[in-house]
Amino acid sequence: MMDPTTDNAGSTGDPGSARASLEALRAEIAKAVVGQDAAVTGLVVALLCRGHVLLEGVPGVAKTLLVRALASALELDTKRVQFTPDLMPSDITGSLVYDSRSAEFSFQPGPVFTNLLLADEINRTPPKTQSSLLEAMEERQVTVDGTPRALPDPFLVAATQNPVEYEGTYPLPEAQLDRFLLKLTVPLPSRRHEIDVLTRHAEGFNPRDLRAAGVRPVAGPAELAAARAAVAKTTVSPEITAYVVDICRATRDSPSLTLGVSPRGATALLSTARAWAWLTGRDYVIPDDVKALALPTLRHRVQLRPEAEMEGVTADSVISAILTHVPVPR
Protein backbone atom coordinates (compact mmCIF):
# COMPACT_ATOMS: atom_id res chain seq x y z
CA MET A 1 0.00 0.00 0.00
CA MET A 2 1.29 3.41 -0.86
CA ASP A 3 2.20 5.90 1.86
CA PRO A 4 -0.95 8.00 2.42
CA THR A 5 1.16 11.12 2.79
CA THR A 6 2.87 10.85 -0.59
CA ASP A 7 1.81 12.88 -3.57
CA ASN A 8 0.33 10.78 -6.39
CA ALA A 9 1.34 13.15 -9.19
CA GLY A 10 3.83 10.67 -10.56
CA SER A 11 1.55 7.65 -10.39
CA THR A 12 1.29 5.50 -13.50
CA GLY A 13 -2.37 4.68 -12.90
CA ASP A 14 -1.92 0.89 -13.32
CA PRO A 15 -4.60 -1.35 -11.72
CA GLY A 16 -2.34 -2.60 -8.92
CA SER A 17 -1.34 0.84 -7.67
CA ALA A 18 -4.91 2.08 -8.22
CA ARG A 19 -6.28 -0.60 -5.88
CA ALA A 20 -3.62 0.20 -3.28
CA SER A 21 -4.45 3.89 -3.51
CA LEU A 22 -8.18 3.30 -3.07
CA GLU A 23 -7.50 0.97 -0.16
CA ALA A 24 -5.49 3.77 1.46
CA LEU A 25 -8.61 5.98 1.38
CA ARG A 26 -10.05 4.41 4.52
CA ALA A 27 -7.00 5.25 6.60
CA GLU A 28 -6.81 8.75 5.17
CA ILE A 29 -10.49 9.61 5.67
CA ALA A 30 -10.33 8.11 9.20
CA LYS A 31 -8.14 11.10 10.10
CA ALA A 32 -11.27 13.24 9.82
CA VAL A 33 -14.22 10.85 10.09
CA VAL A 34 -14.45 8.14 12.77
CA GLY A 35 -16.18 4.77 12.35
CA GLN A 36 -17.84 5.15 8.93
CA ASP A 37 -15.86 2.58 6.91
CA ALA A 38 -18.99 1.16 5.26
CA ALA A 39 -20.06 4.59 3.98
CA VAL A 40 -16.54 5.29 2.69
CA THR A 41 -16.49 1.97 0.84
CA GLY A 42 -19.92 2.68 -0.63
CA LEU A 43 -18.80 6.05 -1.97
CA VAL A 44 -15.73 4.45 -3.56
CA VAL A 45 -17.90 1.74 -5.15
CA ALA A 46 -20.18 4.46 -6.56
CA LEU A 47 -17.20 6.30 -8.07
CA LEU A 48 -15.96 3.07 -9.66
CA CYS A 49 -19.41 2.41 -11.14
CA ARG A 50 -20.05 6.04 -12.19
CA GLY A 51 -23.06 6.06 -9.87
CA HIS A 52 -24.59 8.32 -7.23
CA VAL A 53 -25.22 7.88 -3.53
CA LEU A 54 -28.09 8.70 -1.18
CA LEU A 55 -26.78 9.12 2.39
CA GLU A 56 -29.40 8.73 5.09
CA GLY A 57 -28.68 9.57 8.72
CA VAL A 58 -29.70 11.87 11.54
CA PRO A 59 -28.06 15.31 11.70
CA GLY A 60 -24.59 15.40 13.20
CA VAL A 61 -23.15 12.06 12.02
CA ALA A 62 -20.57 13.68 9.71
CA LYS A 63 -22.26 13.12 6.34
CA THR A 64 -20.96 16.43 4.97
CA LEU A 65 -17.51 15.91 6.46
CA LEU A 66 -17.36 12.44 4.91
CA VAL A 67 -17.89 13.78 1.38
CA ARG A 68 -15.41 16.64 1.90
CA ALA A 69 -12.77 14.26 3.26
CA LEU A 70 -13.29 11.90 0.32
CA ALA A 71 -12.86 14.77 -2.14
CA SER A 72 -9.64 15.88 -0.41
CA ALA A 73 -8.20 12.36 -0.36
CA LEU A 74 -8.99 11.92 -4.08
CA GLU A 75 -7.94 15.42 -5.24
CA LEU A 76 -11.42 16.07 -6.58
CA ASP A 77 -13.35 19.33 -6.69
CA THR A 78 -16.44 19.41 -4.48
CA LYS A 79 -19.35 21.79 -3.96
CA ARG A 80 -22.21 21.79 -1.47
CA VAL A 81 -25.79 22.91 -2.08
CA GLN A 82 -28.19 23.29 0.83
CA PHE A 83 -31.57 22.25 -0.56
CA THR A 84 -34.37 24.51 0.69
CA PRO A 85 -38.03 25.02 -0.32
CA ASP A 86 -37.20 28.19 -2.29
CA LEU A 87 -34.27 26.71 -4.23
CA MET A 88 -34.71 27.04 -8.01
CA PRO A 89 -33.42 24.65 -10.71
CA SER A 90 -31.12 27.37 -12.08
CA ASP A 91 -29.52 27.64 -8.63
CA ILE A 92 -28.12 24.16 -9.28
CA THR A 93 -27.58 23.93 -13.03
CA GLY A 94 -26.62 27.52 -13.79
CA SER A 95 -28.27 30.09 -16.04
CA LEU A 96 -27.77 32.58 -18.84
CA VAL A 97 -26.62 36.00 -17.62
CA TYR A 98 -26.85 39.15 -19.69
CA ASP A 99 -23.56 41.01 -20.12
CA SER A 100 -24.32 44.66 -20.76
CA ARG A 101 -20.81 45.33 -22.07
CA SER A 102 -21.00 42.75 -24.86
CA ALA A 103 -24.78 42.94 -25.18
CA GLU A 104 -24.86 39.12 -25.14
CA PHE A 105 -26.00 36.36 -22.84
CA SER A 106 -23.30 34.14 -21.35
CA PHE A 107 -23.69 30.92 -19.40
CA GLN A 108 -22.88 31.08 -15.69
CA PRO A 109 -22.24 27.49 -14.49
CA GLY A 110 -24.02 26.34 -11.35
CA PRO A 111 -22.57 24.23 -8.52
CA VAL A 112 -23.43 21.03 -10.41
CA PHE A 113 -20.28 21.60 -12.47
CA THR A 114 -17.99 19.80 -10.04
CA ASN A 115 -16.70 16.30 -9.31
CA LEU A 116 -18.50 15.61 -6.03
CA LEU A 117 -21.77 17.47 -5.53
CA LEU A 118 -23.12 17.31 -1.99
CA ALA A 119 -26.89 17.79 -2.22
CA ASP A 120 -27.65 18.44 1.44
CA GLU A 121 -31.18 17.54 2.59
CA ILE A 122 -32.36 16.91 -0.95
CA ASN A 123 -35.89 16.10 0.20
CA ARG A 124 -36.41 19.65 1.51
CA THR A 125 -36.78 21.13 -1.97
CA PRO A 126 -39.85 20.78 -4.25
CA PRO A 127 -39.99 18.10 -6.99
CA LYS A 128 -39.34 20.66 -9.75
CA THR A 129 -35.92 21.46 -8.30
CA GLN A 130 -35.23 17.82 -7.41
CA SER A 131 -35.87 16.87 -11.04
CA SER A 132 -33.27 19.37 -12.25
CA LEU A 133 -30.67 16.87 -11.09
CA LEU A 134 -32.10 14.00 -13.14
CA GLU A 135 -30.42 14.94 -16.42
CA ALA A 136 -27.14 15.62 -14.66
CA MET A 137 -27.23 12.26 -12.86
CA GLU A 138 -28.31 10.20 -15.84
CA GLU A 139 -26.74 11.94 -18.84
CA ARG A 140 -23.74 13.63 -17.17
CA GLN A 141 -24.77 16.90 -18.80
CA VAL A 142 -26.93 19.97 -18.23
CA THR A 143 -29.11 21.53 -20.92
CA VAL A 144 -29.73 25.27 -20.63
CA ASP A 145 -31.54 27.18 -23.40
CA GLY A 146 -31.37 24.10 -25.62
CA THR A 147 -27.59 23.76 -25.37
CA PRO A 148 -26.20 20.63 -23.65
CA ARG A 149 -23.11 21.20 -21.51
CA ALA A 150 -21.01 18.26 -20.35
CA LEU A 151 -20.21 17.83 -16.67
CA PRO A 152 -16.71 17.01 -15.39
CA ASP A 153 -15.55 13.41 -15.10
CA PRO A 154 -15.71 11.92 -12.54
CA PHE A 155 -19.07 13.25 -11.40
CA LEU A 156 -20.93 11.98 -8.34
CA VAL A 157 -23.99 13.29 -6.52
CA ALA A 158 -23.97 12.51 -2.81
CA ALA A 159 -27.42 13.48 -1.54
CA THR A 160 -28.34 13.46 2.14
CA GLN A 161 -31.68 13.15 3.84
CA ASN A 162 -32.85 12.99 7.45
CA PRO A 163 -34.75 9.74 8.22
CA VAL A 164 -36.69 11.09 11.22
CA GLU A 165 -37.89 14.59 10.32
CA TYR A 166 -40.56 14.55 7.61
CA GLU A 167 -42.39 17.85 8.23
CA GLY A 168 -41.76 20.24 5.36
CA THR A 169 -40.13 17.63 3.14
CA TYR A 170 -40.87 16.32 -0.36
CA PRO A 171 -40.18 12.57 -0.62
CA LEU A 172 -38.09 11.64 -3.64
CA PRO A 173 -40.18 10.01 -6.39
CA GLU A 174 -39.36 6.42 -7.37
CA ALA A 175 -37.93 7.55 -10.72
CA GLN A 176 -35.33 9.69 -8.97
CA LEU A 177 -34.58 7.15 -6.24
CA ASP A 178 -33.82 4.64 -8.99
CA ARG A 179 -31.10 7.00 -10.31
CA PHE A 180 -29.11 6.55 -7.10
CA LEU A 181 -26.79 3.59 -7.35
CA LEU A 182 -26.61 3.11 -3.57
CA LYS A 183 -28.54 4.14 -0.50
CA LEU A 184 -26.15 4.16 2.45
CA THR A 185 -27.25 4.48 6.05
CA VAL A 186 -24.89 6.55 8.18
CA PRO A 187 -25.42 5.30 11.75
CA LEU A 188 -24.72 6.95 15.06
CA PRO A 189 -21.21 6.13 16.28
CA SER A 190 -20.52 3.50 18.89
CA ARG A 191 -19.58 4.64 22.40
CA ARG A 192 -15.89 4.04 21.67
CA HIS A 193 -16.02 6.01 18.42
CA GLU A 194 -17.99 8.85 20.01
CA ILE A 195 -15.36 9.17 22.74
CA ASP A 196 -12.74 9.31 19.98
CA VAL A 197 -14.68 12.12 18.23
CA LEU A 198 -14.93 14.22 21.39
CA THR A 199 -11.26 13.62 22.22
CA ARG A 200 -10.23 14.90 18.79
CA HIS A 201 -12.33 18.04 19.18
CA ALA A 202 -10.90 18.63 22.66
CA GLU A 203 -7.42 18.43 21.12
CA GLY A 204 -8.28 21.13 18.57
CA PHE A 205 -9.65 19.22 15.57
CA ASN A 206 -11.31 21.62 13.11
CA PRO A 207 -13.66 19.88 10.62
CA ARG A 208 -13.35 22.89 8.29
CA ASP A 209 -9.58 22.51 7.99
CA LEU A 210 -8.90 19.01 6.65
CA ARG A 211 -5.28 19.86 5.81
CA ALA A 212 -4.60 20.60 9.45
CA ALA A 213 -6.19 17.26 10.32
CA GLY A 214 -3.59 15.57 8.13
CA VAL A 215 -5.84 14.52 5.23
CA ARG A 216 -3.68 14.23 2.11
CA PRO A 217 -4.37 13.09 -1.47
CA VAL A 218 -3.78 9.36 -1.91
CA ALA A 219 -5.31 8.98 -5.39
CA GLY A 220 -6.51 11.04 -8.31
CA PRO A 221 -8.21 10.86 -11.72
CA ALA A 222 -5.47 8.57 -13.15
CA GLU A 223 -5.94 5.94 -10.42
CA LEU A 224 -9.71 6.21 -10.70
CA ALA A 225 -9.62 5.72 -14.49
CA ALA A 226 -7.30 2.70 -14.13
CA ALA A 227 -9.57 1.25 -11.45
CA ARG A 228 -12.69 1.68 -13.59
CA ALA A 229 -10.98 -0.06 -16.51
CA ALA A 230 -9.98 -2.96 -14.26
CA VAL A 231 -13.52 -3.26 -12.82
CA ALA A 232 -14.90 -3.44 -16.38
CA LYS A 233 -12.69 -6.49 -16.98
CA THR A 234 -13.84 -8.31 -13.84
CA THR A 235 -15.33 -11.64 -14.92
CA VAL A 236 -19.00 -12.41 -14.27
CA SER A 237 -20.06 -16.02 -14.87
CA PRO A 238 -23.51 -16.89 -16.30
CA GLU A 239 -24.38 -18.43 -12.92
CA ILE A 240 -23.70 -15.14 -11.11
CA THR A 241 -25.75 -13.21 -13.67
CA ALA A 242 -28.65 -15.62 -13.15
CA TYR A 243 -28.25 -15.27 -9.36
CA VAL A 244 -28.61 -11.49 -9.59
CA VAL A 245 -31.68 -11.84 -11.80
CA ASP A 246 -33.27 -14.38 -9.42
CA ILE A 247 -32.79 -12.05 -6.43
CA CYS A 248 -34.36 -9.11 -8.25
CA ARG A 249 -37.26 -11.17 -9.62
CA ALA A 250 -37.96 -12.47 -6.11
CA THR A 251 -38.58 -8.89 -4.93
CA ARG A 252 -41.31 -8.56 -7.55
CA ASP A 253 -43.08 -11.62 -6.14
CA SER A 254 -42.71 -10.66 -2.45
CA PRO A 255 -46.08 -10.31 -0.67
CA SER A 256 -44.59 -7.52 1.46
CA LEU A 257 -43.81 -5.27 -1.51
CA THR A 258 -45.93 -3.25 -3.91
CA LEU A 259 -42.88 -2.43 -6.04
CA GLY A 260 -39.98 -4.74 -6.76
CA VAL A 261 -36.56 -4.14 -8.28
CA SER A 262 -36.51 -3.12 -11.95
CA PRO A 263 -34.03 -4.38 -14.56
CA ARG A 264 -32.10 -1.14 -13.96
CA GLY A 265 -31.73 -2.24 -10.34
CA ALA A 266 -30.49 -5.67 -11.43
CA THR A 267 -27.88 -4.01 -13.64
CA ALA A 268 -26.85 -1.81 -10.70
CA LEU A 269 -26.40 -4.84 -8.42
CA LEU A 270 -24.22 -6.55 -11.00
CA SER A 271 -22.08 -3.39 -11.35
CA THR A 272 -21.61 -2.86 -7.61
CA ALA A 273 -20.77 -6.54 -7.06
CA ARG A 274 -18.06 -6.30 -9.74
CA ALA A 275 -16.59 -3.20 -8.13
CA TRP A 276 -16.59 -4.85 -4.70
CA ALA A 277 -14.95 -7.99 -6.11
CA TRP A 278 -12.15 -5.90 -7.62
CA LEU A 279 -11.67 -3.87 -4.43
CA THR A 280 -11.26 -7.09 -2.44
CA GLY A 281 -8.53 -8.28 -4.80
CA ARG A 282 -10.32 -10.59 -7.24
CA ASP A 283 -10.87 -10.38 -10.99
CA TYR A 284 -14.06 -12.43 -10.84
CA VAL A 285 -17.38 -12.12 -8.95
CA ILE A 286 -18.58 -14.64 -6.36
CA PRO A 287 -22.02 -14.88 -4.70
CA ASP A 288 -20.71 -13.22 -1.53
CA ASP A 289 -19.97 -10.07 -3.55
CA VAL A 290 -23.61 -9.93 -4.64
CA LYS A 291 -24.81 -10.48 -1.06
CA ALA A 292 -22.47 -7.79 0.29
CA LEU A 293 -23.92 -5.09 -1.99
CA ALA A 294 -27.55 -6.27 -2.19
CA LEU A 295 -28.90 -4.14 0.67
CA PRO A 296 -27.35 -0.76 -0.24
CA THR A 297 -28.07 -1.32 -3.95
CA LEU A 298 -31.68 -2.50 -3.65
CA ARG A 299 -33.19 -1.08 -0.44
CA HIS A 300 -34.35 2.17 -2.08
CA ARG A 301 -35.67 0.44 -5.21
CA VAL A 302 -38.49 -1.43 -3.47
CA GLN A 303 -41.70 -0.16 -1.92
CA LEU A 304 -43.36 -1.73 1.11
CA ARG A 305 -47.07 -2.46 1.36
CA PRO A 306 -48.67 -0.23 4.03
CA GLU A 307 -49.84 -3.23 6.06
CA ALA A 308 -46.33 -4.72 6.05
CA GLU A 309 -44.88 -1.41 7.16
CA MET A 310 -47.37 -1.24 10.04
CA GLU A 311 -46.19 -4.67 11.16
CA GLY A 312 -42.61 -3.42 11.41
CA VAL A 313 -41.35 -4.96 8.17
CA THR A 314 -38.51 -3.01 6.51
CA ALA A 315 -37.01 -3.07 3.03
CA ASP A 316 -33.79 -4.45 4.52
CA SER A 317 -35.58 -7.31 6.25
CA VAL A 318 -37.42 -8.26 3.04
CA ILE A 319 -34.23 -8.25 0.97
CA SER A 320 -32.33 -10.17 3.67
CA ALA A 321 -35.04 -12.83 3.70
CA ILE A 322 -34.88 -13.10 -0.09
CA LEU A 323 -31.10 -13.60 0.08
CA THR A 324 -31.60 -16.55 2.42
CA HIS A 325 -34.17 -18.22 0.14
CA VAL A 326 -32.78 -17.68 -3.36
CA PRO A 327 -30.53 -20.65 -4.26
CA VAL A 328 -26.84 -19.70 -4.28
CA PRO A 329 -24.84 -20.92 -7.28
CA ARG A 330 -22.04 -23.40 -6.53
N, C-alpha and C positions, 0 to 999 in steps of 0.2 A: 504494500500500500504506500502511496506517495505521502511525503510529509505534508500535512495540512497547511503548513505555513509557507510552503514554497509557491512561487509564482508559476502558473501553468502556461505562460506565454510561449515557451519553447516546446510544448507538448506536440507529439506527432499525431495524436488523435486516433491511434490504433485501438482495436476493441479491448485488448488487455489492459492498457493504461486507462482507458475510458471507464471500465468497470471498477478499477481500483480508485479512480477519482470519485465516482459516484458513491462507492462504499465509504469513502472518507467524509461524505456529506454529513452523516449522522454525528460523527465526533465533532465536526465543525459547528453544526447548528446547535449541538448540545451546550456549546459555550454560552448561548443566549437563551435557549428554550430547554426546559427540563422535562423529561419523561414523556415526550410525544413522538417516539420512534415510529409508531405505526402511521401517524399522519405524515411524517417526513417521507417515509417509504411510499405512501400513496401519492404524494405530490411528484416524486421522482418517476413513478410508474406512469403518471399522467403525462409528464414531459416526454417520456420515451414513446408513448402512444399518440402524441399530439392531441391529447384530450384535455378536458377541463374538470375542475373539482368543486364540489359543494361541501363546505366545511360547516358542520352543525355542532354547536356547543354554547353553553351559557356564557354571558359576558365575563371577561377577565381570565380566560384560560389560554391566552397568548396566541389567538388565531392570527391577528395582524402581525405580531412579532415573528411568528413562524414563517409567514410568506416573505417578510422583509429579510429575515436571516437566510432563507433559501436563495433569494435573489442575490444577496451579497456573496454567498459561498459559490454561486455559479456565474458571477460577473454578468448578471442580467439586469436590464433596466426594469424598474417597477414603479407603478403608480397606484394610488388608492383613491377610490371614489366612495364617498359616504352616500348611500342611497336614501333619499328622503321623499316624502309625498309630492313635493313640488319640483323634483328633478325632471328635466326635459331630455328627450332623446339626443338633442344636439349637445347637451352638456357632456355626453359620453363620446359620441362619434365625432364631434366637431361640426363646423358650419362655415358657410361662405360669409366673408366679411368685406364690406365695401371700403376700398382705399380711395380716399378723396384726391390724393395726389396723382394717382395713375388713372383715376376714374374707372377702375375695374374691380371686380369681385375676386378675392383670393381665398383659398381654402385655409382655414385655421384648424389644424388637427386637434382632436379631443384626447382625453387621457387613455382611450382605447389603443392608441398608437404606442404600445410599449410591449415588453416581453411578458411580464407578469402583472396582470391587472387584478387588483384586490377590489372586488365588488362587495363592500361592507354592508351587511344587512340588506341584501338584495330584495327581500320580501317586503320592505317598507316603501317601495316605490310602485306606482300603478302599472298595470300590465302593458300599457303603451310604451313606457320607458324600459320595462323589462325586455320587451320584444326587440328593442333596438340592439340588443346584444346578440340576437339570434343569428343574423347574417355574419357578424364578426366571429362567432363561435363555430359556425358550420362552414362558412366559405373562406374564412381568414381574410376578409376584406370588408370595407365599408363603402356604401354607395351614397354619395351626396350629390344632389342635383343631376342625377343620371350618370355620374362618373364614378366607376369603381376604383377604389384605392386600396392597394394591398397593405396588409398589416405586417409587422416585423416577424421574423422567424428566429427562434421559437416564439410562440404566443400561447399563453395559458391564462384562462380566467379562473381565479380562485374566489368563489362567492361564499359569503358567510350568512348564516341565519341563526336566530335564537330559537331553540326548541320549546321554550316555556312561555314566551310572551307573544300572544297572538293579536292583542288589541291594536288596531291601526295598521295591520299588515295585509298584504295581498299575496295569498299562496301562489307559488309558481305553478303554471299550468303543466299538464303532463307532457306536452310537446317540448317545453323548455327543459323540464327535468330530464327528459330523455337525451338532451344535448350534453349533459354532464356525464363524463366517463365514470366518475366515482363520486359517491357520497361518503365522506369520512366523518365519523363522530369524534369530536375532540373532548375527552372526558376531563373531569376534575382530577387534579393530581393526587397521588397517594400521600399519606402523612409524611413519609420520608422525603418525597419530592417537594412537598410544600415547604417543609423545613429548609430544604436546599434553596428554594426560591427566595424565602425571606432572608436567609443568611447572605445570599448574593446581594440583595438590595441593601442590607445593613452594611455590607462592605463597600458600597458605592456603585453597584451596577446601575447603568443608565440604559434602558431599553431603546432610547433614541440615538445612542452612539454605539453602533455595533463594532466599529473599529476599535474603540477603547475596550470592548469586551473580548477582543482577540479574534473576532470572526474574519477569516481571510478567504480569498478565492481558492478553491481546490479543483475547479473544473470550469469549462467555458463552452462556447458554441462548437469548437472542434471536437471535444470529447463527447458532447451531446449528439452531434451528427454521426460520429463513429459508433456510438452506442445504439442509435436508432437503426443504422445499417445492420449491425450485428443482430438486433432483435428481429429484424425482418427476415433473417436467415435461420432463425430458430425453428427447428423441425416440429411439425405437428402431425401426428399419425392420424389415419382415418378413424381409429378407435377413440382418440381424444376429441376429434371433431364431433363424432356421434354422441359422446358423453356430454359435451356442452349443449348440443341440441336437445338431448333428452332432459337435461336439467331445466332448460328454458321452456320446453313444451309442458313439463310437469307443472310449472307455475300457472299455465293457462287452464289446467284441469283442476287446480286446487279449489276445494269448496270454500276456503277462507278468503279467496280473492275475487274481486270483480274485474281486475285487469292484470293480465300476466305479462311476461317479458316478451317484447317484440323481437323480430329478427335483428334489428339494430342492436338490441341488448345482447343477443347471442354473439354477434360479431365483436361487441365490446368485451365480453368475457373472454373470448378467445385471444383478443389483443392483450389484455391485461395479464392473462396467464402466461403468454409468451414473454412479456417483459419481466415478470417475476421469475420465470425460469432462467432467463439470461442473467438477471441480477444475482441469483443464487449460484451461478457458475456452471449452468448447463446449457447446451445448445439444442435441447429437445424438451418438450413439455410432458409432464407426468400428471396423473389425476390430482395429486396433492397441490399442484400449482393452481388448478381450476378451483379446488375447494378453498384455497387461501384467499382468492380474490372474488369469490362468489358473492359474499355479503356486501362489500363496498361497491361492487359493480352492479348489483341487481336490486338492492334494497329500495332505491328510489324509483325503480321502473315498474313496481307492482302497486296495486291499490287494494286495500283491505275492505271486506264487506263491513258495513256498520255494526252488524250483530257480532261479528268476530272481534272487532275492535272493542266493543263493550265488554266482551269476555276476557279482555286482557291479551288477546293475540297480537303479535307484532309482525312486521314484515320480516325481521331477522329470524324470528322463531319459525315462520312458515318456510323460509328458504333453508334454514338449518335442518328442518324435518325432511324436506325434499332431498337434501344432500345425503341423508341417512338411508333413504329408500331407493334412490336411483342406482341401479347396478353400476359398480365401478369396473372399468375395463382392466383386464389383467395384462 
